[in-house]
Amino acid sequence: MRRVFSGTAPSGRLTLGNYLGAVKHWVAGQHETESLFCVVDLHALTAEHDPRLVRDRTREIAGLLLAAGLDPHACTIFVQSHVAAHTQLTWLLESTVYDGELRRMIQYREKARKQGRRVRASLLTYPALMAADILLYDVAEVPVGEDQRQHVELARDLALRFNKRYGQTFVVPQVVLPDVAARVMDLSEPSRKMDKSAPEDAPGVIFLLDSPEAVRHKIMRAVTDTHNAVRHDPVAQPGISNLLVILAACLGELPAKLAERYSSYRALKSDTAEAVIETLRPLQAEYRQVMAEPAALAAVLRAGAEHAATLAGPTLRNAQEAIGLLPP
């Protein structure tokens, strides 16, 4: 079975977009690949953060992954900082990547502008850590959204450069852009993705643990337009198209086909709200059960980290020897 790695950072709370665009597909494909799912907590340290929230969000995300249907007997679920090889390989890759390459990363430039004068060095070197996450596990494919494509391309470049200079060490991964994943946009600003780092009171973001009342309120207040026609046209009608995408992802249908059923924006919003509530209801119920047994959750993460460390160990040792470090 081909090996696949996916990660999510505890920089906020998982959203409906994270579920429909990624987690739902991870669950569906976990028996078809050798899958590793990682809560990449070290990535949350690249900006100002509350240590308690990082820990709480890490547990919350792990619990939600299990509640969504990821089976620790079928895949590996672990926390990034629990596997020391991630930071150890990062230094070797920081010694391979060039400063200019890191500074050209689009996300670095955008986030650095937001951080102002107090930009953390870890924000600059974060792509090297992401490359280590990927290259440690000899993965053939890395499924990512378009916003992370540049980082995976850098991981490919570093693998090729390292292999050429120091000898064959890393599998060179392929970028996979999922063609069936829903791209869920912000309900208030449908020109941008639903962002898990948004404030918890953000009106356009549905978090997976939102109450039914909160979900209904946010969707009924979603931005639409003045066309008074329900069409799936992301350019001309981004707000309506976003609602259709959400409803289609919940029901397993096509947005354009669903549009034919509606002549009223209110009816579309009402049905979308009910579909989202029913989609989240079993997930939230399962989440409460998972979090009621913290020892069991900790055991899953401990076993996942042990297995991940076993997989990562040979790659790290090969890289250390290849680059010139003396074996212990």
Secondary structure as the mmCIF struct_conf table of DSSP 4:
data_model
#
loop_
_struct_conf.conf_type_id
_struct_conf.id
_struct_conf.beg_label_comp_id
_struct_conf.beg_label_asym_id
_struct_conf.beg_label_seq_id
_struct_conf.end_label_comp_id
_struct_conf.end_label_asym_id
_struct_conf.end_label_seq_id
STRN STRN1 ARG A 3 THR A 8
BEND BEND1 SER A 11 GLY A 12
STRN STRN2 THR A 15 THR A 15
HELX_RH_AL_P HELX_RH_AL_P1 LEU A 16 ASN A 18
HELX_RH_PI_P HELX_RH_PI_P1 TYR A 19 VAL A 23
HELX_RH_AL_P HELX_RH_AL_P2 LYS A 24 GLY A 29
TURN_TY1_P TURN_TY1_P1 GLN A 30 GLU A 32
BEND BEND2 THR A 33 THR A 33
STRN STRN3 GLU A 34 VAL A 39
HELX_RH_3T_P HELX_RH_3T_P1 ASP A 41 THR A 46
BEND BEND3 ALA A 47 ALA A 47
HELX_RH_AL_P HELX_RH_AL_P3 PRO A 51 ALA A 68
TURN_TY1_P TURN_TY1_P2 GLY A 69 GLY A 69
TURN_TY1_P TURN_TY1_P3 PRO A 72 ALA A 74
BEND BEND4 CYS A 75 CYS A 75
STRN STRN4 THR A 76 VAL A 79
HELX_RH_3T_P HELX_RH_3T_P2 GLN A 80 HIS A 82
TURN_TY1_P TURN_TY1_P4 ALA A 84 ALA A 84
HELX_RH_AL_P HELX_RH_AL_P4 ALA A 85 GLU A 94
TURN_TY1_P TURN_TY1_P5 SER A 95 THR A 96
BEND BEND5 VAL A 97 VAL A 97
HELX_RH_AL_P HELX_RH_AL_P5 ASP A 99 ARG A 103
TURN_TY1_P TURN_TY1_P6 ARG A 104 ARG A 104
HELX_RH_AL_P HELX_RH_AL_P6 ILE A 106 GLN A 115
TURN_TY1_P TURN_TY1_P7 GLY A 116 ARG A 117
HELX_RH_AL_P HELX_RH_AL_P7 ALA A 121 LEU A 135
TURN_TY1_P TURN_TY1_P8 LEU A 136 ASP A 138
BEND BEND6 ALA A 140 ALA A 140
STRN STRN5 GLU A 141 PRO A 143
HELX_RH_3T_P HELX_RH_3T_P3 GLU A 146 GLN A 148
HELX_RH_AL_P HELX_RH_AL_P8 ARG A 149 TYR A 166
BEND BEND7 GLN A 168 GLN A 168
HELX_LH_PP_P HELX_LH_PP_P1 PRO A 173 PRO A 173
STRN STRN6 GLN A 174 VAL A 176
BEND BEND8 ASP A 179 ALA A 181
HELX_LH_PP_P HELX_LH_PP_P2 VAL A 184 VAL A 184
STRN STRN7 MET A 185 MET A 185
HELX_LH_PP_P HELX_LH_PP_P3 ASP A 186 ASP A 186
BEND BEND9 LEU A 187 SER A 188
TURN_TY1_P TURN_TY1_P9 PRO A 190 SER A 191
BEND BEND10 ARG A 192 ARG A 192
STRN STRN8 LYS A 193 LYS A 193
TURN_TY1_P TURN_TY1_P10 LYS A 196 SER A 197
BEND BEND11 ALA A 198 ALA A 198
TURN_TY1_P TURN_TY1_P11 GLU A 200 ASP A 201
TURN_TY1_P TURN_TY1_P12 PRO A 203 GLY A 204
STRN STRN9 PHE A 207 PHE A 207
TURN_TY1_P TURN_TY1_P13 LEU A 208 LEU A 209
HELX_RH_AL_P HELX_RH_AL_P9 PRO A 212 MET A 220
TURN_TY1_P TURN_TY1_P14 ARG A 221 ARG A 221
BEND BEND12 THR A 226 HIS A 227
BEND BEND13 ALA A 229 ALA A 229
TURN_TY1_P TURN_TY1_P15 PRO A 234 ALA A 236
HELX_RH_AL_P HELX_RH_AL_P10 PRO A 238 LEU A 251
TURN_TY1_P TURN_TY1_P16 GLY A 252 GLY A 252
BEND BEND14 GLU A 253 GLU A 253
HELX_RH_AL_P HELX_RH_AL_P11 PRO A 255 ALA A 259
TURN_TY1_P TURN_TY1_P17 GLU A 260 ARG A 261
BEND BEND15 SER A 263 SER A 263
HELX_RH_AL_P HELX_RH_AL_P12 TYR A 265 MET A 291
TURN_TY1_P TURN_TY1_P18 ALA A 292 ALA A 292
HELX_RH_AL_P HELX_RH_AL_P13 PRO A 294 ILE A 323
TURN_TY1_P TURN_TY1_P19 GLY A 324 GLY A 324
HELX_LH_PP_P HELX_LH_PP_P4 LEU A 325 PRO A 327
#
